[in-house]
Amino acid sequence: MAEEKKVIRDTDDDARILARKLIAEANFGAIAVQEPDTGVPLVSRVAIATDPEGRPIFLASELSIHSKCLAKNNKCSVLLGEPGKGDPLAHPRITLICNAVIIERKSEERDRLRDPYLEQHPKAKLYIDFGDFQFYRLEIERANLNGGFGKAYALTAEDFAVNP
């Protein structure tokens, strides 16, 4: 039997730096959640920003389908990364496997996130203070990083630690 080639590379500092860069530069992402009644995956687009510690956050209405799904099961995955010219699969991207944690509306943490979020998404000023909008922080459990063709990595939560 032929020896199986290792596809996933060992995670190194370059991979960690690229992963953090993809998160920091993301303006939007595709979030995948699970419909509670059917178990079917549901994908939606969310506007991504980062909190002061560099952790990904997004703002969503509790009326949205993905918010209703997250209320039942907060496990989700989020795809980040902008395709450039040419083959979109040749450009770096990362899938974050996370727990989406709601930030309480009347909390110091929400107040701390508001202005940095608006810096990245100024048009959100139209709805950020509506009563049905809430912030979610994505607590990363692990991630799959594709740094381009032949550059696949499996990252752990520790690879994203704020103060490693």
C-alpha positions as CSV (number, residue, x, y, z in Angstrom):
1,M,0.0,0.0,0.0
2,A,1.3,3.4,-0.9
3,E,2.2,5.8,1.9
4,E,-0.5,8.5,2.3
5,K,0.8,12.0,1.9
6,K,0.2,14.3,4.8
7,V,-2.1,17.1,3.7
8,I,-2.3,19.2,6.9
9,R,0.9,21.0,7.6
10,D,2.3,21.5,11.1
11,T,1.0,24.9,12.5
12,D,3.8,27.4,12.7
13,D,4.0,31.1,13.5
14,D,3.4,32.1,9.8
15,A,0.1,30.2,9.9
16,R,-0.9,31.9,13.1
17,I,0.0,35.3,11.8
18,L,-2.0,34.7,8.6
19,A,-5.0,33.4,10.6
20,R,-5.0,36.5,12.7
21,K,-4.6,38.7,9.7
22,L,-7.6,37.2,7.9
23,I,-9.7,37.8,11.0
24,A,-8.5,41.4,11.5
25,E,-9.1,42.3,7.8
26,A,-12.5,40.6,7.5
27,N,-15.4,43.0,6.8
28,F,-17.9,40.1,6.4
29,G,-18.1,36.4,6.6
30,A,-20.4,33.5,5.8
31,I,-21.8,32.0,9.1
32,A,-23.1,28.5,9.1
33,V,-25.6,27.5,11.8
34,Q,-28.0,24.6,12.2
35,E,-31.7,24.8,11.9
36,P,-33.1,23.4,15.2
37,D,-36.1,21.7,13.7
38,T,-34.5,20.1,10.7
39,G,-30.8,19.9,11.5
40,V,-30.1,21.4,8.1
41,P,-27.1,23.7,7.8
42,L,-28.1,27.3,7.1
43,V,-25.6,29.9,5.8
44,S,-25.9,33.6,6.0
45,R,-23.7,36.7,5.6
46,V,-22.7,38.7,8.6
47,A,-20.6,41.9,9.0
48,I,-17.5,41.0,10.9
49,A,-15.3,43.2,13.1
50,T,-12.9,42.6,16.0
51,D,-13.1,43.5,19.6
52,P,-10.1,45.4,21.2
53,E,-8.5,42.0,21.9
54,G,-8.7,41.0,18.2
55,R,-11.5,38.5,18.7
56,P,-14.2,38.3,16.0
57,I,-17.6,39.8,16.6
58,F,-20.7,40.5,14.6
59,L,-24.0,42.4,15.1
60,A,-27.3,40.8,14.2
61,S,-31.0,41.2,14.8
62,E,-32.6,38.7,17.0
63,L,-35.3,38.5,14.3
64,S,-32.8,37.1,11.8
65,I,-33.0,33.4,11.0
66,H,-29.3,32.8,12.0
67,S,-29.9,34.5,15.4
68,K,-32.9,32.4,16.0
69,C,-30.8,29.3,15.2
70,L,-28.0,30.5,17.5
71,A,-30.5,31.0,20.3
72,K,-31.1,27.2,20.2
73,N,-27.6,26.1,19.4
74,N,-24.7,28.5,19.6
75,K,-22.3,26.3,17.7
76,C,-21.4,27.8,14.3
77,S,-18.7,28.1,11.8
78,V,-17.6,31.2,9.9
79,L,-15.8,31.4,6.6
80,L,-13.5,34.5,6.2
81,G,-11.2,35.5,3.4
82,E,-11.5,37.6,0.3
83,P,-10.9,36.0,-3.1
84,G,-8.7,38.1,-5.4
85,K,-8.1,38.0,-9.1
86,G,-7.9,34.7,-10.8
87,D,-8.8,31.4,-9.1
88,P,-10.7,32.2,-5.9
89,L,-9.5,28.9,-4.4
90,A,-5.9,30.1,-4.7
91,H,-6.4,32.8,-2.1
92,P,-6.1,32.4,1.7
93,R,-9.3,31.7,3.8
94,I,-10.1,30.4,7.2
95,T,-13.1,28.6,8.7
96,L,-13.5,29.3,12.3
97,I,-15.4,26.7,14.4
98,C,-16.9,28.6,17.2
99,N,-19.4,29.2,19.9
100,A,-21.3,32.5,19.3
101,V,-21.8,34.2,22.7
102,I,-24.4,37.0,23.0
103,I,-23.1,40.2,24.6
104,E,-25.8,41.5,26.9
105,R,-27.4,44.7,25.6
106,K,-27.0,46.7,28.8
107,S,-23.4,45.8,29.6
108,E,-20.1,47.5,29.7
109,E,-18.8,45.1,27.2
110,R,-21.4,46.1,24.6
111,D,-20.6,49.7,25.2
112,R,-16.9,48.9,24.7
113,L,-17.7,47.2,21.4
114,R,-20.0,49.8,19.9
115,D,-17.5,52.4,18.7
116,P,-14.8,50.0,17.3
117,Y,-17.6,48.2,15.4
118,L,-18.9,51.5,14.0
119,E,-15.4,52.4,12.9
120,Q,-15.3,49.3,10.7
121,H,-19.0,49.4,9.7
122,P,-20.2,53.1,9.8
123,K,-23.5,52.4,8.1
124,A,-24.5,50.2,11.1
125,K,-25.1,53.5,12.9
126,L,-28.6,53.4,11.4
127,Y,-29.6,50.3,13.3
128,I,-26.9,49.4,16.0
129,D,-29.1,50.8,18.8
130,F,-32.3,49.2,17.7
131,G,-33.7,47.0,20.5
132,D,-33.5,43.8,18.5
133,F,-29.8,44.1,17.6
134,Q,-27.1,42.4,19.7
135,F,-23.5,41.7,19.5
136,Y,-22.1,38.2,19.3
137,R,-18.5,37.3,20.1
138,L,-17.1,34.3,18.4
139,E,-15.2,32.1,20.8
140,I,-12.9,30.0,18.6
141,E,-12.6,26.3,19.4
142,R,-10.5,25.5,16.4
143,A,-10.0,26.6,12.8
144,N,-9.1,25.3,9.3
145,L,-6.8,27.6,7.5
146,N,-6.1,27.3,3.8
147,G,-3.2,29.7,3.1
148,G,-3.4,29.0,-0.7
149,F,-2.9,25.9,-2.8
150,G,-1.2,23.1,-0.7
151,K,-1.1,25.2,2.5
152,A,-3.6,23.7,4.8
153,Y,-3.4,24.0,8.6
154,A,-5.5,22.9,11.6
155,L,-5.4,25.5,14.3
156,T,-6.5,25.1,17.9
157,A,-8.0,27.7,20.3
158,E,-4.5,28.1,21.8
159,D,-3.3,29.4,18.4
160,F,-5.7,32.4,18.9
161,A,-4.9,33.1,22.5
162,V,-4.8,36.8,23.2
163,N,-1.8,36.5,25.5
164,P,-0.1,33.2,24.5
